[in-house]
Amino acid sequence: MNRLKCHVRKGDHVEVISGNFRGSSGKILAVFPQKQRVLVEGVRIIKKHLRKSQDNPSGKIAEREGPIHISNVKLIERDGKPVKAAESKAKKDKRKS
């Protein structure tokens, strides 16, 4: 019954800040608060073997995104608007130049 609070939502634009996929960014496709995991578009592509079915008569190896831990992502943009932390960092970079 308790809702777990997450710093990101579905549809947000995030950047991966640690782990094997550090530096990559993308849109959040799904959030799993109980497992503390998120699916990020184009990050951690895994191959899943599918058995024969009517849709795939000869079977298939499908590529899809795998989940990564929620603490490894940083929010960049929500609803098309940059987040304050990202804005202040951009301003600081302009001052240094």
MODELLER restraints for C-alpha pairs under 7 A, 6 or more apart:
rsr = mdl.restraints
at = mdl.atoms
rsr.add(forms.Gaussian(group=physical.xy_distance, feature=features.Distance(at['CA:4:A'], at['CA:33:A']), mean=6.05, stdev=0.5))
rsr.add(forms.Gaussian(group=physical.xy_distance, feature=features.Distance(at['CA:6:A'], at['CA:33:A']), mean=6.90, stdev=0.5))
rsr.add(forms.Gaussian(group=physical.xy_distance, feature=features.Distance(at['CA:8:A'], at['CA:75:A']), mean=6.56, stdev=0.5))
rsr.add(forms.Gaussian(group=physical.xy_distance, feature=features.Distance(at['CA:9:A'], at['CA:31:A']), mean=6.72, stdev=0.5))
rsr.add(forms.Gaussian(group=physical.xy_distance, feature=features.Distance(at['CA:10:A'], at['CA:28:A']), mean=5.13, stdev=0.5))
rsr.add(forms.Gaussian(group=physical.xy_distance, feature=features.Distance(at['CA:10:A'], at['CA:29:A']), mean=5.70, stdev=0.5))
rsr.add(forms.Gaussian(group=physical.xy_distance, feature=features.Distance(at['CA:10:A'], at['CA:30:A']), mean=5.51, stdev=0.5))
rsr.add(forms.Gaussian(group=physical.xy_distance, feature=features.Distance(at['CA:10:A'], at['CA:31:A']), mean=6.35, stdev=0.5))
rsr.add(forms.Gaussian(group=physical.xy_distance, feature=features.Distance(at['CA:11:A'], at['CA:27:A']), mean=5.74, stdev=0.5))
rsr.add(forms.Gaussian(group=physical.xy_distance, feature=features.Distance(at['CA:11:A'], at['CA:28:A']), mean=5.12, stdev=0.5))
rsr.add(forms.Gaussian(group=physical.xy_distance, feature=features.Distance(at['CA:11:A'], at['CA:29:A']), mean=6.39, stdev=0.5))
rsr.add(forms.Gaussian(group=physical.xy_distance, feature=features.Distance(at['CA:12:A'], at['CA:27:A']), mean=5.64, stdev=0.5))
rsr.add(forms.Gaussian(group=physical.xy_distance, feature=features.Distance(at['CA:12:A'], at['CA:28:A']), mean=5.62, stdev=0.5))
rsr.add(forms.Gaussian(group=physical.xy_distance, feature=features.Distance(at['CA:12:A'], at['CA:77:A']), mean=6.07, stdev=0.5))
rsr.add(forms.Gaussian(group=physical.xy_distance, feature=features.Distance(at['CA:12:A'], at['CA:78:A']), mean=4.94, stdev=0.5))
rsr.add(forms.Gaussian(group=physical.xy_distance, feature=features.Distance(at['CA:12:A'], at['CA:79:A']), mean=6.85, stdev=0.5))
rsr.add(forms.Gaussian(group=physical.xy_distance, feature=features.Distance(at['CA:13:A'], at['CA:26:A']), mean=5.64, stdev=0.5))
rsr.add(forms.Gaussian(group=physical.xy_distance, feature=features.Distance(at['CA:13:A'], at['CA:27:A']), mean=4.50, stdev=0.5))
rsr.add(forms.Gaussian(group=physical.xy_distance, feature=features.Distance(at['CA:13:A'], at['CA:28:A']), mean=6.46, stdev=0.5))
rsr.add(forms.Gaussian(group=physical.xy_distance, feature=features.Distance(at['CA:13:A'], at['CA:75:A']), mean=6.37, stdev=0.5))
rsr.add(forms.Gaussian(group=physical.xy_distance, feature=features.Distance(at['CA:13:A'], at['CA:76:A']), mean=5.64, stdev=0.5))
rsr.add(forms.Gaussian(group=physical.xy_distance, feature=features.Distance(at['CA:13:A'], at['CA:77:A']), mean=4.98, stdev=0.5))
rsr.add(forms.Gaussian(group=physical.xy_distance, feature=features.Distance(at['CA:13:A'], at['CA:78:A']), mean=6.38, stdev=0.5))
rsr.add(forms.Gaussian(group=physical.xy_distance, feature=features.Distance(at['CA:14:A'], at['CA:25:A']), mean=5.61, stdev=0.5))
rsr.add(forms.Gaussian(group=physical.xy_distance, feature=features.Distance(at['CA:14:A'], at['CA:26:A']), mean=5.73, stdev=0.5))
rsr.add(forms.Gaussian(group=physical.xy_distance, feature=features.Distance(at['CA:14:A'], at['CA:27:A']), mean=6.23, stdev=0.5))
rsr.add(forms.Gaussian(group=physical.xy_distance, feature=features.Distance(at['CA:14:A'], at['CA:73:A']), mean=6.15, stdev=0.5))
rsr.add(forms.Gaussian(group=physical.xy_distance, feature=features.Distance(at['CA:14:A'], at['CA:74:A']), mean=5.41, stdev=0.5))
rsr.add(forms.Gaussian(group=physical.xy_distance, feature=features.Distance(at['CA:14:A'], at['CA:75:A']), mean=4.53, stdev=0.5))
rsr.add(forms.Gaussian(group=physical.xy_distance, feature=features.Distance(at['CA:14:A'], at['CA:76:A']), mean=5.09, stdev=0.5))
rsr.add(forms.Gaussian(group=physical.xy_distance, feature=features.Distance(at['CA:14:A'], at['CA:77:A']), mean=6.86, stdev=0.5))
rsr.add(forms.Gaussian(group=physical.xy_distance, feature=features.Distance(at['CA:15:A'], at['CA:23:A']), mean=6.51, stdev=0.5))
rsr.add(forms.Gaussian(group=physical.xy_distance, feature=features.Distance(at['CA:15:A'], at['CA:24:A']), mean=5.91, stdev=0.5))
rsr.add(forms.Gaussian(group=physical.xy_distance, feature=features.Distance(at['CA:15:A'], at['CA:25:A']), mean=4.15, stdev=0.5))
rsr.add(forms.Gaussian(group=physical.xy_distance, feature=features.Distance(at['CA:15:A'], at['CA:26:A']), mean=6.65, stdev=0.5))
rsr.add(forms.Gaussian(group=physical.xy_distance, feature=features.Distance(at['CA:15:A'], at['CA:73:A']), mean=5.52, stdev=0.5))
rsr.add(forms.Gaussian(group=physical.xy_distance, feature=features.Distance(at['CA:15:A'], at['CA:74:A']), mean=5.23, stdev=0.5))
rsr.add(forms.Gaussian(group=physical.xy_distance, feature=features.Distance(at['CA:15:A'], at['CA:75:A']), mean=6.56, stdev=0.5))
rsr.add(forms.Gaussian(group=physical.xy_distance, feature=features.Distance(at['CA:15:A'], at['CA:76:A']), mean=6.65, stdev=0.5))
rsr.add(forms.Gaussian(group=physical.xy_distance, feature=features.Distance(at['CA:16:A'], at['CA:22:A']), mean=4.94, stdev=0.5))
rsr.add(forms.Gaussian(group=physical.xy_distance, feature=features.Distance(at['CA:16:A'], at['CA:23:A']), mean=5.57, stdev=0.5))
rsr.add(forms.Gaussian(group=physical.xy_distance, feature=features.Distance(at['CA:16:A'], at['CA:24:A']), mean=5.61, stdev=0.5))
rsr.add(forms.Gaussian(group=physical.xy_distance, feature=features.Distance(at['CA:16:A'], at['CA:25:A']), mean=5.96, stdev=0.5))
rsr.add(forms.Gaussian(group=physical.xy_distance, feature=features.Distance(at['CA:16:A'], at['CA:72:A']), mean=5.68, stdev=0.5))
rsr.add(forms.Gaussian(group=physical.xy_distance, feature=features.Distance(at['CA:16:A'], at['CA:73:A']), mean=4.43, stdev=0.5))
rsr.add(forms.Gaussian(group=physical.xy_distance, feature=features.Distance(at['CA:16:A'], at['CA:74:A']), mean=6.29, stdev=0.5))
rsr.add(forms.Gaussian(group=physical.xy_distance, feature=features.Distance(at['CA:17:A'], at['CA:23:A']), mean=6.16, stdev=0.5))
rsr.add(forms.Gaussian(group=physical.xy_distance, feature=features.Distance(at['CA:17:A'], at['CA:72:A']), mean=5.50, stdev=0.5))
rsr.add(forms.Gaussian(group=physical.xy_distance, feature=features.Distance(at['CA:17:A'], at['CA:73:A']), mean=5.64, stdev=0.5))
rsr.add(forms.Gaussian(group=physical.xy_distance, feature=features.Distance(at['CA:17:A'], at['CA:74:A']), mean=6.47, stdev=0.5))
rsr.add(forms.Gaussian(group=physical.xy_distance, feature=features.Distance(at['CA:18:A'], at['CA:72:A']), mean=5.28, stdev=0.5))
rsr.add(forms.Gaussian(group=physical.xy_distance, feature=features.Distance(at['CA:19:A'], at['CA:72:A']), mean=6.99, stdev=0.5))
rsr.add(forms.Gaussian(group=physical.xy_distance, feature=features.Distance(at['CA:21:A'], at['CA:43:A']), mean=6.87, stdev=0.5))
rsr.add(forms.Gaussian(group=physical.xy_distance, feature=features.Distance(at['CA:26:A'], at['CA:40:A']), mean=5.81, stdev=0.5))
rsr.add(forms.Gaussian(group=physical.xy_distance, feature=features.Distance(at['CA:26:A'], at['CA:41:A']), mean=5.15, stdev=0.5))
rsr.add(forms.Gaussian(group=physical.xy_distance, feature=features.Distance(at['CA:26:A'], at['CA:42:A']), mean=6.57, stdev=0.5))
rsr.add(forms.Gaussian(group=physical.xy_distance, feature=features.Distance(at['CA:27:A'], at['CA:40:A']), mean=5.66, stdev=0.5))
rsr.add(forms.Gaussian(group=physical.xy_distance, feature=features.Distance(at['CA:27:A'], at['CA:41:A']), mean=5.33, stdev=0.5))
rsr.add(forms.Gaussian(group=physical.xy_distance, feature=features.Distance(at['CA:28:A'], at['CA:38:A']), mean=6.95, stdev=0.5))
rsr.add(forms.Gaussian(group=physical.xy_distance, feature=features.Distance(at['CA:28:A'], at['CA:39:A']), mean=5.81, stdev=0.5))
rsr.add(forms.Gaussian(group=physical.xy_distance, feature=features.Distance(at['CA:28:A'], at['CA:40:A']), mean=4.53, stdev=0.5))
rsr.add(forms.Gaussian(group=physical.xy_distance, feature=features.Distance(at['CA:28:A'], at['CA:41:A']), mean=6.15, stdev=0.5))
rsr.add(forms.Gaussian(group=physical.xy_distance, feature=features.Distance(at['CA:29:A'], at['CA:39:A']), mean=5.39, stdev=0.5))
rsr.add(forms.Gaussian(group=physical.xy_distance, feature=features.Distance(at['CA:29:A'], at['CA:40:A']), mean=5.77, stdev=0.5))
rsr.add(forms.Gaussian(group=physical.xy_distance, feature=features.Distance(at['CA:29:A'], at['CA:41:A']), mean=6.30, stdev=0.5))
rsr.add(forms.Gaussian(group=physical.xy_distance, feature=features.Distance(at['CA:30:A'], at['CA:38:A']), mean=5.77, stdev=0.5))
rsr.add(forms.Gaussian(group=physical.xy_distance, feature=features.Distance(at['CA:30:A'], at['CA:39:A']), mean=5.19, stdev=0.5))
rsr.add(forms.Gaussian(group=physical.xy_distance, feature=features.Distance(at['CA:31:A'], at['CA:37:A']), mean=6.23, stdev=0.5))
rsr.add(forms.Gaussian(group=physical.xy_distance, feature=features.Distance(at['CA:31:A'], at['CA:38:A']), mean=4.54, stdev=0.5))
rsr.add(forms.Gaussian(group=physical.xy_distance, feature=features.Distance(at['CA:31:A'], at['CA:39:A']), mean=6.53, stdev=0.5))
rsr.add(forms.Gaussian(group=physical.xy_distance, feature=features.Distance(at['CA:32:A'], at['CA:38:A']), mean=5.96, stdev=0.5))
rsr.add(forms.Gaussian(group=physical.xy_distance, feature=features.Distance(at['CA:36:A'], at['CA:69:A']), mean=5.99, stdev=0.5))
rsr.add(forms.Gaussian(group=physical.xy_distance, feature=features.Distance(at['CA:36:A'], at['CA:70:A']), mean=5.50, stdev=0.5))
rsr.add(forms.Gaussian(group=physical.xy_distance, feature=features.Distance(at['CA:37:A'], at['CA:67:A']), mean=5.76, stdev=0.5))
rsr.add(forms.Gaussian(group=physical.xy_distance, feature=features.Distance(at['CA:37:A'], at['CA:68:A']), mean=5.40, stdev=0.5))
rsr.add(forms.Gaussian(group=physical.xy_distance, feature=features.Distance(at['CA:37:A'], at['CA:69:A']), mean=4.50, stdev=0.5))
rsr.add(forms.Gaussian(group=physical.xy_distance, feature=features.Distance(at['CA:37:A'], at['CA:70:A']), mean=4.95, stdev=0.5))
rsr.add(forms.Gaussian(group=physical.xy_distance, feature=features.Distance(at['CA:38:A'], at['CA:67:A']), mean=5.27, stdev=0.5))
rsr.add(forms.Gaussian(group=physical.xy_distance, feature=features.Distance(at['CA:38:A'], at['CA:68:A']), mean=5.59, stdev=0.5))
rsr.add(forms.Gaussian(group=physical.xy_distance, feature=features.Distance(at['CA:38:A'], at['CA:69:A']), mean=6.36, stdev=0.5))
rsr.add(forms.Gaussian(group=physical.xy_distance, feature=features.Distance(at['CA:38:A'], at['CA:70:A']), mean=5.78, stdev=0.5))
rsr.add(forms.Gaussian(group=physical.xy_distance, feature=features.Distance(at['CA:39:A'], at['CA:65:A']), mean=6.44, stdev=0.5))
rsr.add(forms.Gaussian(group=physical.xy_distance, feature=features.Distance(at['CA:39:A'], at['CA:66:A']), mean=6.23, stdev=0.5))
rsr.add(forms.Gaussian(group=physical.xy_distance, feature=features.Distance(at['CA:39:A'], at['CA:67:A']), mean=4.73, stdev=0.5))
rsr.add(forms.Gaussian(group=physical.xy_distance, feature=features.Distance(at['CA:39:A'], at['CA:68:A']), mean=6.55, stdev=0.5))
rsr.add(forms.Gaussian(group=physical.xy_distance, feature=features.Distance(at['CA:40:A'], at['CA:65:A']), mean=6.97, stdev=0.5))
rsr.add(forms.Gaussian(group=physical.xy_distance, feature=features.Distance(at['CA:41:A'], at['CA:65:A']), mean=6.68, stdev=0.5))
rsr.add(forms.Gaussian(group=physical.xy_distance, feature=features.Distance(at['CA:42:A'], at['CA:65:A']), mean=6.48, stdev=0.5))
rsr.add(forms.Gaussian(group=physical.xy_distance, feature=features.Distance(at['CA:43:A'], at['CA:65:A']), mean=6.18, stdev=0.5))
rsr.add(forms.Gaussian(group=physical.xy_distance, feature=features.Distance(at['CA:44:A'], at['CA:65:A']), mean=5.55, stdev=0.5))
rsr.add(forms.Gaussian(group=physical.xy_distance, feature=features.Distance(at['CA:44:A'], at['CA:66:A']), mean=5.31, stdev=0.5))
rsr.add(forms.Gaussian(group=physical.xy_distance, feature=features.Distance(at['CA:45:A'], at['CA:63:A']), mean=6.27, stdev=0.5))
rsr.add(forms.Gaussian(group=physical.xy_distance, feature=features.Distance(at['CA:45:A'], at['CA:64:A']), mean=5.34, stdev=0.5))
rsr.add(forms.Gaussian(group=physical.xy_distance, feature=features.Distance(at['CA:45:A'], at['CA:65:A']), mean=4.50, stdev=0.5))
rsr.add(forms.Gaussian(group=physical.xy_distance, feature=features.Distance(at['CA:45:A'], at['CA:66:A']), mean=5.99, stdev=0.5))
rsr.add(forms.Gaussian(group=physical.xy_distance, feature=features.Distance(at['CA:46:A'], at['CA:63:A']), mean=5.56, stdev=0.5))
rsr.add(forms.Gaussian(group=physical.xy_distance, feature=features.Distance(at['CA:46:A'], at['CA:64:A']), mean=5.54, stdev=0.5))
rsr.add(forms.Gaussian(group=physical.xy_distance, feature=features.Distance(at['CA:46:A'], at['CA:65:A']), mean=5.99, stdev=0.5))
rsr.add(forms.Gaussian(group=physical.xy_distance, feature=features.Distance(at['CA:46:A'], at['CA:66:A']), mean=6.03, stdev=0.5))
rsr.add(forms.Gaussian(group=physical.xy_distance, feature=features.Distance(at['CA:47:A'], at['CA:61:A']), mean=6.21, stdev=0.5))
rsr.add(forms.Gaussian(group=physical.xy_distance, feature=features.Distance(at['CA:47:A'], at['CA:62:A']), mean=5.55, stdev=0.5))
rsr.add(forms.Gaussian(group=physical.xy_distance, feature=features.Distance(at['CA:47:A'], at['CA:63:A']), mean=4.51, stdev=0.5))
rsr.add(forms.Gaussian(group=physical.xy_distance, feature=features.Distance(at['CA:47:A'], at['CA:64:A']), mean=6.54, stdev=0.5))
rsr.add(forms.Gaussian(group=physical.xy_distance, feature=features.Distance(at['CA:48:A'], at['CA:61:A']), mean=5.57, stdev=0.5))
rsr.add(forms.Gaussian(group=physical.xy_distance, feature=features.Distance(at['CA:48:A'], at['CA:62:A']), mean=5.11, stdev=0.5))
rsr.add(forms.Gaussian(group=physical.xy_distance, feature=features.Distance(at['CA:48:A'], at['CA:63:A']), mean=6.20, stdev=0.5))
rsr.add(forms.Gaussian(group=physical.xy_distance, feature=features.Distance(at['CA:49:A'], at['CA:60:A']), mean=6.05, stdev=0.5))
rsr.add(forms.Gaussian(group=physical.xy_distance, feature=features.Distance(at['CA:49:A'], at['CA:61:A']), mean=4.52, stdev=0.5))
rsr.add(forms.Gaussian(group=physical.xy_distance, feature=features.Distance(at['CA:49:A'], at['CA:62:A']), mean=6.31, stdev=0.5))
rsr.add(forms.Gaussian(group=physical.xy_distance, feature=features.Distance(at['CA:50:A'], at['CA:59:A']), mean=5.60, stdev=0.5))
rsr.add(forms.Gaussian(group=physical.xy_distance, feature=features.Distance(at['CA:50:A'], at['CA:60:A']), mean=5.14, stdev=0.5))
rsr.add(forms.Gaussian(group=physical.xy_distance, feature=features.Distance(at['CA:50:A'], at['CA:61:A']), mean=6.00, stdev=0.5))
rsr.add(forms.Gaussian(group=physical.xy_distance, feature=features.Distance(at['CA:51:A'], at['CA:59:A']), mean=4.84, stdev=0.5))
rsr.add(forms.Gaussian(group=physical.xy_distance, feature=features.Distance(at['CA:51:A'], at['CA:60:A']), mean=6.83, stdev=0.5))
rsr.add(forms.Gaussian(group=physical.xy_distance, feature=features.Distance(at['CA:52:A'], at['CA:58:A']), mean=5.49, stdev=0.5))
rsr.add(forms.Gaussian(group=physical.xy_distance, feature=features.Distance(at['CA:52:A'], at['CA:59:A']), mean=4.22, stdev=0.5))
rsr.add(forms.Gaussian(group=physical.xy_distance, feature=features.Distance(at['CA:53:A'], at['CA:59:A']), mean=6.97, stdev=0.5))
rsr.add(forms.Gaussian(group=physical.xy_distance, feature=features.Distance(at['CA:76:A'], at['CA:82:A']), mean=5.99, stdev=0.5))
rsr.add(forms.Gaussian(group=physical.xy_distance, feature=features.Distance(at['CA:76:A'], at['CA:83:A']), mean=5.80, stdev=0.5))
rsr.add(forms.Gaussian(group=physical.xy_distance, feature=features.Distance(at['CA:76:A'], at['CA:86:A']), mean=6.18, stdev=0.5))
rsr.add(forms.Gaussian(group=physical.xy_distance, feature=features.Distance(at['CA:77:A'], at['CA:83:A']), mean=5.49, stdev=0.5))
